[in-house]
């Protein structure tokens, strides 16, 4: 059997970009689902989704 090592925990979600913010928003009963604003979704059957705002993958 191979060993597995967990070195940390992280989250990138519509409710927060780190575990503390995510937990605070989950505990407050907030939803990360809203109308998508960052791209034109008018051609799709749904304009609602879990958009991750203020996320910079290069940080």
C-alpha positions as MATLAB code, in Angstrom:
seq = 'XXXXXXXXXXXXXXXXXXXXXXXXXXXXXXXXXXXXXXXXXXXXXXXXXXXXXXXXXXX';
ca = [
       0.000    0.000    0.000;
       1.274    3.497   -0.874;
       1.547    6.184    1.763;
      -0.425    9.386    1.380;
       0.518   12.667    3.026;
      -1.891   15.572    3.396;
       0.107   18.779    3.684;
      -2.703   21.306    3.971;
      -6.221   22.261    3.128;
      -7.491   24.873    0.733;
     -10.591   25.944   -1.091;
     -11.470   27.954   -4.166;
     -15.249   28.329   -4.187;
     -17.919   30.958   -4.832;
     -18.218   31.287   -1.042;
     -14.563   31.994   -0.384;
     -11.028   31.633   -1.631;
      -9.739   30.122    1.606;
     -11.021   27.667    4.193;
     -11.848   30.269    6.851;
     -13.954   32.461    4.550;
     -15.659   29.390    3.091;
     -16.558   28.086    6.556;
     -17.837   31.496    7.720;
     -20.127   31.787    4.692;
     -21.335   28.178    4.973;
     -22.112   28.653    8.673;
     -24.025   31.856    7.855;
     -26.170   29.928    5.342;
     -25.001   31.910    2.329;
     -25.249   30.551   -1.205;
     -22.546   30.924   -3.836;
     -25.047   30.529   -6.652;
     -26.046   33.688   -8.524;
     -26.488   35.150  -11.997;
     -23.224   34.811  -13.982;
     -21.732   38.238  -14.699;
     -18.172   37.677  -15.946;
     -19.067   36.237  -19.362;
     -21.989   36.418  -21.777;
     -24.169   33.397  -21.040;
     -27.244   34.499  -23.006;
     -26.816   31.595  -25.455;
     -27.025   29.002  -22.656;
     -30.212   27.555  -21.146;
     -29.178   28.797  -17.693;
     -27.572   32.067  -16.691;
     -27.084   31.006  -13.072;
     -24.005   29.329  -11.624;
     -21.323   29.211   -8.963;
     -19.044   31.934  -10.282;
     -15.741   32.438   -8.473;
     -15.196   36.189   -8.222;
     -11.900   37.949   -7.445;
      -9.861   34.824   -8.221;
      -6.368   35.235   -9.647;
      -4.819   31.846  -10.506;
      -1.376   33.454  -10.677;
      -1.243   34.492   -7.017;
];
